[in-house]
Every structure is written in C-alpha cells, then in structure tokens.
C-alpha cells in the first residue's frame, strides 16, 4: 500500500538523516518516478526536505507531556474556553475533545446549564461528577497519558452511535494554510468522526499552536466558530473534514486495475453473476485482471452437494468458478488469477487466500476444523498470503495480527457496513498489508474497488508476490484513494 510505503520511507530517512534517491529506489524496490512522487508527498507534509544529491529528514517539533502543556498559556486558553461556553445552550448535546484548552470548559460553563456531554477527556469526566445538571456519557478506551483521555479502536465504534449539536475540538497545531495538525492517526480518526457526527464545530486553539507540527493533518476549521485569536486569516471551513475520505485525483492513474475480491454463481451460494457477466462488466470498467475468491467453507460444499471429507475431486469442484472466469477472460482479453475466501468452523471470520497451490486445500474437512491459528503457519510456510476480509463487519472480529499478512481496509460491498476506518487503524497499528476489494456478488458490485499497479502479473503466484510487496495503490470507484 502506498501509504505504508511512504511511512516506511519517512522512517528510513529519519533513521539515516539523509539519503540519495538511488538508495531509496534500491531499498524499496520501486522506480525512480515512484520515489520522486513519494518524496514530493513527504516534502509537502513537512517530513523531509530535498537537498543537493538527495533528501534529508526535517526535525519535527517535540510535543511536550500533557502536564507540561496544561501549564502553558493558561490565560489565553481560559479566555478561549469562556467564548466557547457562551455558545452552549440549555439542552445541547456536546462532544468535548481531549486537550489542554477544552479541559477548562466546566470551569466556566454556568451551573444552571443542562446539557449532555460525550467525552473521553478525563478532566471533564472528573469535574462532571459534581454537576447534576450534566448528563455525562464516557467514551470507552485505553488510558492515553499524552492526551489525558481514553481512546482506542473501540472509541470509534462507540462514538459513531451519537449525534452532537456542537463539537468542541482541539488540535496539536494550526498551519499557515489553515490545516489542523494532530499527533497520531487514532486522534485523526476520532476527530474526523466527531466532526461528521456534529451540526456545529467549534475549534479551541491558542496562538501558540500556529505553525506547530503534527504527525497527521486534516481539514481546516469552521471560520464562523474558530475561537483562535490571532490565527492566520481567512480560515477555510471545517466542513471539509466532515466529508468523505480524500480522493487523490492524480494526473496519472495506475496502468492496470485489478479486482482482488469477487465471487461467482458457479460456486458461491451467494454469488449472482456468471463468468460472462463478470468479465464483461470488469472489461467495460477498464480492469485488466481479476482474482476469483469464491467462498471456501462448509456452506459452499453443501451448496455444491459435495462431502468435504469425501473422496471426490473436491478442489476441482471448488475451482469451477475460477476456471470458467479464466476461460472467459482469455476470450475477452482479461487476466484471471486464483484465490479463495476461507471460513473456519471456529467463527464467522473470512480470510482471503492468495498464491496457494491446490495441495494446500486438498482436505477441506481438515481445513475447516483447523482454525486460523493452526492454518496460518501451514499456509504461510507454503508461501501463501493471508488477508482478513472485512475484519470489523458485523459478526466478524479481527484475528490476532501475527496470524495475518494483511487486512482488507476498504470493502465496497454496498449491502454491508464493514467499518473500514477500524480496519485501517488495525493495519496501521500492526504494520499489516492493506487491500481494497469490491466483494463482488452482483452486477451493482462490479468495479467498486480494487488495486492499481504498474506491471501486470503473469500468474497467481506473481500476483501474490505483488500484493506482498505492497507496491500497489488502492482504488475506489476507479480512482486512486488513500483511506
């Protein structure tokens, strides 16, 4: 995944101090054009800077501990929070962000105000206990000493249940172009979701934040409710943050588009498309290759009328959908590769399997009984790639990361909420490969997602090696995007 590669490049440059462009090409096994694009992106984020003969790391401003930050610019912070409190009305439902300015809200909020507060801010939580007019909803999560709050992946799921009249937001820094900076990916996701769920957004930010750096950047604040004296003007609007994830409108899209997650009616009971429909649809959408990932589970074998413990050619029957799509692909000029979507008896998790030899799945009954912990070392020992599909969809749970090579960070099936933001965070947290797939079952699913590559693989094993290399881009409705 490009985002992962760029973070690895940034970390590499930071460790080395300075490097040459050819060194980066050799280290990350990509072309000079790709490295130039990656370095240009990192330069725009303020992570690196170009120098004669190469590139060097930019020293980021260190973010002090919460207790230290809380003692800085206290008068300015209290003045700002007083303005914020004046915007709170009786009966409001508020989201209160973690921060050294937002923490002072209840110091100045009139005692007679009745309001509902949703927060993970520990200072607010402690103070609200003695305020009977306030209904307090505490977000779940692990203790984050850096922000004096609770936050983890579970915070996102819980936060998404609520709608706020007003969101009181904080930031690590405010750049000259009006972009808000935060110090971690999880902070970014929590703020992004809070803004999405609110009618009005109020930024509380003192002048010391202007120009301060952070690890993640997000949309600019709402000019009407920016309580930031001395800020660069004009400030654009925070509504951009509340919109859909950023689509990277690049000048040159990947030469080849590939679908890594699709099902056929020939094998998968839930599949509705025959080989001709699949190939014609993806051909019309400009795709160059497909990976057929029919369901490999008990339901499939029952649907096919085959005993998974029997003596018949069970793998041959399972691969019927792949063979038909491949043959149709040969007629229409589309490459087709072999995959599978496994489910074990232990739970409802699904795992996309790439780059496997038929012998690996030769005994379906044994496979179903194994579970991911037993199957993973066998599959990966034979060179296969294991990607957990839609790990946060209802009924699924993310597998232990050490059993996986990656997770599907964008599942475009329109009939399910796969909660992709959580999958993105899981991949980032554990350094896993992130893929995107249409999870195609019906006509309306065709080409909703995929991956983009510069060089088209010749067979299923080469396709697996490309996925393992992470040298691809994610596609959403045919466009490159970064989740």
C-alpha atoms as one frame of an Amber mdcrd trajectory, in Angstrom:
protein
   0.000   0.000   0.000   1.426   3.358  -0.971   0.638   4.983   2.361   2.529
   2.251   4.219   5.499   2.521   1.858   5.676   6.280   2.328   5.663   5.911
   6.090   8.436   3.335   5.810  10.407   5.723   3.583   9.936   8.565   6.074
  11.095   6.337   8.937  14.109   5.206   6.903  15.134   8.790   6.080  14.675
   9.796   9.720  16.956   6.972  10.876  19.622   7.753   8.282  19.370  11.533
   8.473  19.927  11.944   4.734  19.873   9.572   1.761  20.220   9.618  -2.005
  17.345   8.991  -4.381  19.010   5.893  -5.959  19.460   4.471  -2.450  15.719
   4.805  -1.834  14.928   3.114  -5.161  17.180   0.183  -4.297  15.961  -0.135
  -0.708  12.241  -0.056  -1.504  12.394  -1.806  -4.904  10.474   0.853  -6.814
  11.184   3.025  -9.812  12.768   6.476  -9.707   9.468   8.032 -10.783   7.713
   6.383  -7.839  10.385   7.557  -5.387  10.182  11.100  -6.754   6.408  11.089
  -6.186   6.817   9.681  -2.663   9.498  12.211  -1.726   7.413  15.055  -3.162
   4.478  13.958  -0.992   6.654  13.715   2.133   8.113  17.132   1.363   4.590
  18.618   1.242   3.807  17.129   4.650   6.928  18.691   6.130   8.523  15.315
   6.905  11.566  15.675   4.609  13.285  18.294   2.508  15.235  17.965  -0.729
  18.940  18.735  -0.690  21.611  18.575  -3.346  22.035  14.934  -4.303  19.197
  13.556  -2.196  16.782  14.187   0.651  17.055  14.666   4.411  14.736  14.469
   7.412  13.137  17.555   8.902  13.311  17.654  12.675   9.743  17.804  13.993
   8.877  19.922  16.993   8.512  17.613  20.011   5.071  17.538  21.628   5.522
  18.063  25.385   3.785  15.946  28.005   0.192  16.788  28.856   1.019  18.110
  32.327   3.583  20.471  30.833   1.262  21.642  28.074  -1.508  22.263  30.587
   0.671  24.881  32.324   1.340  26.846  29.141  -0.663  29.916  28.009  -3.337
  29.287  30.646  -4.839  32.789  30.486  -5.297  32.577  26.726  -6.813  29.125
  27.000  -9.311  30.218  29.644 -10.310  33.236  27.560 -10.953  30.966  24.590
 -12.945  28.433  26.580 -15.117  31.220  28.031 -16.092  32.152  24.476 -16.869
  28.513  23.740 -19.033  28.232  26.865 -21.037  31.253  25.726 -22.068  29.263
  22.636 -23.505  26.397  24.690 -27.276  26.486  25.100 -29.547  24.746  27.556
 -30.340  21.239  26.308 -27.312  20.964  23.998 -25.596  17.653  23.292 -21.851
  18.268  23.171 -18.780  16.367  22.106 -15.804  17.635  24.102 -12.423  16.754
  22.626  -9.311  15.945  24.649  -6.986  18.928  25.084  -5.425  21.449  27.437
  -7.938  24.127  26.420 -11.115  22.054  26.256 -10.337  20.668  29.731 -11.362
  24.036  31.243 -14.925  24.011  29.857 -16.676  23.124  33.108 -14.667  25.756
  34.990 -16.634  28.430  33.118 -19.863  26.746  31.993 -22.769  28.233  34.014
 -24.076  25.901  36.722 -27.682  26.292  35.548 -26.951  24.884  32.076 -28.472
  21.471  31.379 -26.501  19.576  28.751 -25.370  16.123  27.663 -21.616  15.724
  27.283 -19.961  12.856  25.382 -16.223  12.746  26.013 -13.107  10.781  26.816
 -11.484  13.867  28.382 -10.541  12.714  31.904 -10.514  16.238  33.375 -14.076
  16.843  32.144 -15.174  13.416  33.412 -13.850  14.143  36.918 -15.483  17.574
  37.098 -18.856  16.491  35.702 -19.397  14.146  38.638 -20.344  17.115  40.850
 -22.594  18.758  38.210 -26.074  17.130  38.478 -27.388  19.228  35.575 -24.958
  17.496  33.216 -25.600  14.077  31.741 -22.205  12.512  31.126 -21.519   9.783
  28.559 -17.970   8.471  28.884 -16.264   7.096  25.782 -14.568   3.695  26.145
 -10.888   3.138  25.523  -7.444   2.710  26.994  -5.727   5.414  29.036  -3.803
   7.846  26.827  -1.444   9.799  29.087  -0.303  12.000  26.218  -3.797  13.499
  25.898  -5.168  12.750  29.396  -8.040  10.876  27.839  -9.265   7.411  26.968
  -9.031   6.288  23.360  -8.509   3.207  21.245 -10.256   1.479  18.338 -13.374
   0.831  20.463 -13.778   4.605  20.904 -14.577   4.977  17.209 -17.328   2.365
  17.246 -18.965   3.892  20.332 -18.633   7.472  19.104 -20.395   6.633  15.863
 -23.644   5.971  17.758 -24.138   9.608  18.753 -25.123  12.859  17.082 -23.959
  16.177  18.543 -25.383  19.654  18.343 -21.902  21.060  18.909 -18.395  19.584
  18.858 -15.677  21.423  20.803 -12.498  20.471  19.000  -8.778  20.704  19.790
  -5.634  20.386  17.674  -1.907  19.935  18.142  -1.189  22.716  15.688  -2.625
  25.036  13.066  -0.574  25.513   9.916  -0.370  28.679   7.852  -2.710  27.222
   5.237  -5.386  26.569   7.863  -4.795  22.818   8.202  -5.252  21.324  11.663
  -2.490  19.013  12.865  -2.839  16.131  15.306  -0.241  13.838  16.828  -1.478
  10.367  15.857  -3.573   8.511  13.339  -6.099   7.478  16.003  -6.519  11.121
  17.096  -7.240  11.987  13.483  -9.908   9.296  13.143 -11.657  10.273  16.389
 -11.741  13.963  15.432 -12.852  13.145  11.894 -15.768  11.074  13.188 -16.776
  13.616  15.852 -16.976  16.323  13.210 -19.008  14.079  10.916 -21.483  13.469
  13.719 -21.956  17.145  14.685 -24.073  20.050  13.414 -21.685  22.791  14.594
 -17.925  22.626  15.141 -16.018  24.920  17.470 -12.222  24.964  17.360 -10.456
  25.953  20.603  -6.874  26.818  19.736  -4.477  29.371  21.237  -1.906  31.307
  19.219   0.983  29.090  20.371  -0.445  26.351  18.129   0.117  28.338  14.935
   2.778  26.644  12.878   3.097  23.666  15.258   3.734  20.341  13.548   1.949
  17.021  13.948   2.069  13.518  12.538  -1.322  13.734  10.797  -3.075  16.649
   9.091  -6.740  17.135   8.493  -9.254  19.651   7.241  -9.387  23.309   8.209
 -11.641  24.819  10.886 -15.067  26.393  10.565 -14.468  30.129  10.195 -17.698
  31.000  11.965 -16.732  29.050  15.113 -12.938  29.296  15.291 -12.000  30.537
  18.752  -8.385  31.115  17.801  -7.255  34.699  18.417  -4.505  35.831  16.090
  -4.958  32.945  13.684  -3.961  33.389  10.029  -6.970  34.681   8.076  -9.029
  33.755   6.269  -9.566  30.323   7.809 -11.357  27.913   5.464 -14.157  25.731
   6.763 -14.131  22.606   8.875 -16.963  21.091   6.873 -14.295  19.653   4.558
 -13.136  17.448   7.419 -16.647  16.065   7.801 -16.828  14.963   4.180 -15.871
  11.672   2.583 -12.333  10.405   2.731  -9.963  12.255   0.462  -9.850  11.031
  -3.116  -6.402  11.562  -4.572  -7.065  12.953  -8.047  -3.719  12.097  -9.534
  -2.683  13.107 -13.008  -1.852   9.552 -13.961  -3.932   6.644 -12.749  -2.367
   3.185 -12.462  -1.924   1.500 -15.809  -3.576  -1.719 -14.615  -6.616  -2.151
 -12.376  -7.177  -5.441 -10.562 -10.148  -6.789  -8.608  -8.890  -8.913  -5.662
 -12.253  -9.952  -4.165 -15.107 -11.430  -6.202 -17.475 -14.411  -6.198 -19.159
 -16.463  -8.903 -22.599 -18.040  -9.040 -20.915 -21.247 -10.231 -19.511 -21.945
  -6.736 -20.509 -19.388  -4.090 -24.119 -19.796  -2.957 -24.418 -16.007  -2.508
 -22.926 -15.249  -5.941 -25.327 -13.981  -8.616 -23.008 -13.454 -11.589 -21.880
 -15.906 -14.237 -18.442 -15.800 -15.798 -19.519 -13.875 -18.910 -21.219 -11.161
 -16.856 -18.232 -10.785 -14.561 -15.641 -10.490 -17.321 -17.774  -8.201 -19.493
 -18.524  -5.898 -16.568 -14.935  -5.541 -15.447 -13.685  -5.230 -19.008 -16.093
  -2.342 -19.575 -14.876  -0.722 -16.341 -11.287  -0.719 -17.578  -9.933  -3.520
 -15.395  -7.060  -5.684 -16.595  -7.204  -8.614 -14.177  -9.412 -10.376 -11.631
  -8.786 -12.662  -8.675 -11.632 -15.125  -8.159 -12.136 -15.651  -4.425 -15.140
 -17.954  -4.160 -16.155 -18.933  -0.627 -14.276 -21.954   0.723 -16.479 -23.027
   3.634 -18.993 -25.670   4.657 -21.894 -23.763   3.141 -20.214 -23.819  -0.271
 -19.647 -27.568  -0.216 -23.237 -28.151   0.909 -24.380 -25.902  -1.955 -22.288
 -27.934  -4.400 -23.537 -31.237  -2.924 -20.014 -32.364  -2.094 -18.838 -34.037
   1.107 -15.775 -32.064   2.297 -14.426 -35.283   3.832 -15.228 -37.414   0.781
 -13.002 -38.898  -1.916 -14.171 -36.894  -4.921 -12.183 -34.116  -6.589 -13.239
 -31.520  -4.047 -10.714 -28.875  -5.070 -11.551 -29.386  -8.718 -15.224 -28.700
  -7.949 -14.340 -25.641  -5.847 -12.256 -24.173  -8.688 -15.043 -24.448 -11.265
 -15.912 -20.754 -10.958 -12.266 -19.733 -11.336 -11.873 -21.931 -14.447 -14.965
 -20.517 -16.121 -13.967 -16.910 -15.452 -10.408 -17.614 -16.634 -11.659 -19.159
 -19.867 -13.983 -16.216 -20.472 -11.146 -13.856 -19.606  -8.971 -15.473 -22.255
 -11.714 -14.847 -24.831 -12.187 -11.208 -23.839  -8.570 -10.303 -23.037  -8.689
 -10.187 -19.216  -6.235 -11.998 -16.942  -7.755 -14.094 -14.179  -5.936 -15.367
 -11.097  -6.805 -17.969  -8.464  -7.796 -17.066  -4.926 -10.194 -18.197  -2.198
 -12.130 -16.795   0.745 -11.804 -19.195   3.679 -14.007 -19.573   6.732 -13.227
 -21.984   9.563 -15.707 -23.622  11.914 -14.452 -21.582  14.877 -16.201 -18.296
  13.933 -17.623 -16.206  11.072 -14.352 -14.524  10.099 -13.375 -14.688   6.418
  -9.818 -14.812   5.073  -8.719 -14.082   1.517  -6.033 -16.527   0.395  -3.663
 -15.713  -2.467  -0.764 -17.569  -4.085  -1.711 -21.088  -2.995  -1.131 -24.486
  -4.537  -4.077 -26.890  -4.794  -2.449 -29.263  -2.308  -2.857 -26.695   0.482
  -6.655 -27.018   0.415  -6.810 -30.653  -0.676  -8.566 -31.782   2.532 -11.404
 -29.287   3.165 -12.741 -31.090   6.247  -9.372 -30.794   7.963  -9.066 -27.142
   6.951 -12.471 -26.197   8.382 -11.601 -27.779  11.735  -8.174 -26.130  11.982
  -8.961 -22.511  12.685  -6.738 -19.581  11.791  -4.085 -20.266  14.460  -3.346
 -23.727  13.095  -3.839 -22.931   9.410  -1.769 -19.738   9.257   1.720 -21.240
   9.763   0.951 -24.002   7.260  -0.308 -21.622   4.568   2.407 -19.041   5.073
   5.015 -21.794   5.256   4.000 -22.712   1.711   4.308 -19.085   0.593   0.600
 -18.230   0.520  -0.712 -14.803   1.561  -3.480 -14.412   4.181  -5.591 -11.249
   4.196  -8.534 -10.993   6.584 -11.591  -9.733   4.713 -13.778  -7.013   6.291
 -12.469  -7.688   9.839 -14.900  -5.293  11.553 -18.104  -6.238   9.727 -20.964
  -7.337  11.985 -20.268 -10.884  13.179 -16.531 -10.661  12.488 -13.621  -9.853
  14.783 -10.037  -9.008  13.807  -7.789 -12.047  14.095  -4.588 -11.890  16.113
  -2.228  -9.913  13.903   0.593 -12.446  13.962  -1.604 -14.905  12.059  -2.167
 -12.431   9.203  -0.237 -10.844   6.374  -2.821  -8.110   5.962  -6.418  -6.938
   6.229  -8.943  -5.567   3.779  -9.031  -1.869   4.693 -11.749  -0.960   2.184
 -14.610  -3.333   1.389 -17.026  -1.762  -1.084 -19.943  -4.174  -0.778 -22.959
  -1.818  -0.572 -25.102  -4.218   1.488 -22.760  -4.340   4.480 -21.160  -1.806
   6.796 -17.602  -3.078   7.081 -16.480  -0.191   9.334 -13.377   0.302   7.239
 -11.900   3.063   9.438 -11.333   0.471  12.148  -9.661  -1.872   9.667  -7.377
   0.942   8.519  -6.310   1.609  12.087  -5.709  -2.104  12.728  -3.486  -2.374
   9.658  -1.567   0.742  10.663  -1.158  -0.378  14.264   0.338  -3.754  13.371
   2.075  -2.895  10.106  -0.149  -5.170   8.017  -0.749  -5.029   4.269  -3.952
  -3.155   3.419  -6.072  -4.098   0.404  -9.318  -2.882  -1.174 -11.936  -5.040
  -2.874 -15.431  -4.825  -4.329 -16.527  -8.066  -2.634 -18.443  -8.534  -5.863
 -21.550 -10.745  -5.832 -23.980  -8.828  -8.065 -23.983  -6.501 -11.048 -24.080
  -3.370  -8.878 -20.903  -4.511  -7.085 -18.695  -4.600 -10.182 -15.584  -2.377
 -10.067 -16.490  -0.540  -6.851 -12.954  -1.067  -5.544  -9.643  -2.718  -6.336
  -5.921  -2.126  -6.558  -3.827  -0.314  -9.158  -0.400  -1.477 -10.305   2.290
  -0.502 -12.778   3.146  -4.003 -14.030   0.565  -6.710 -14.738   1.388 -10.116
 -13.129   1.565 -13.171 -15.353   0.169 -15.762 -12.916  -1.374 -16.247  -9.483
   1.969 -16.627  -7.708   3.333 -13.433  -9.216   0.085 -11.710  -8.223   0.619
 -12.852  -4.625   4.197 -11.548  -4.623   2.984  -8.170  -5.853   0.477  -7.948
  -3.004   3.187  -8.916  -0.545   5.455  -6.161  -1.891   2.786  -3.507  -1.117
   3.751  -1.836  -4.376   0.190  -1.023  -5.384  -2.453   1.640  -4.876  -5.975
   1.322  -3.586  -8.923   2.093  -5.864 -12.390   3.368  -5.015 -14.839   3.611
  -7.923 -11.909   3.506 -10.310  -9.950   6.338  -8.660  -6.818   6.174  -6.541
  -7.529   6.992  -2.902  -5.880   6.879   0.496  -8.094   5.523   3.297
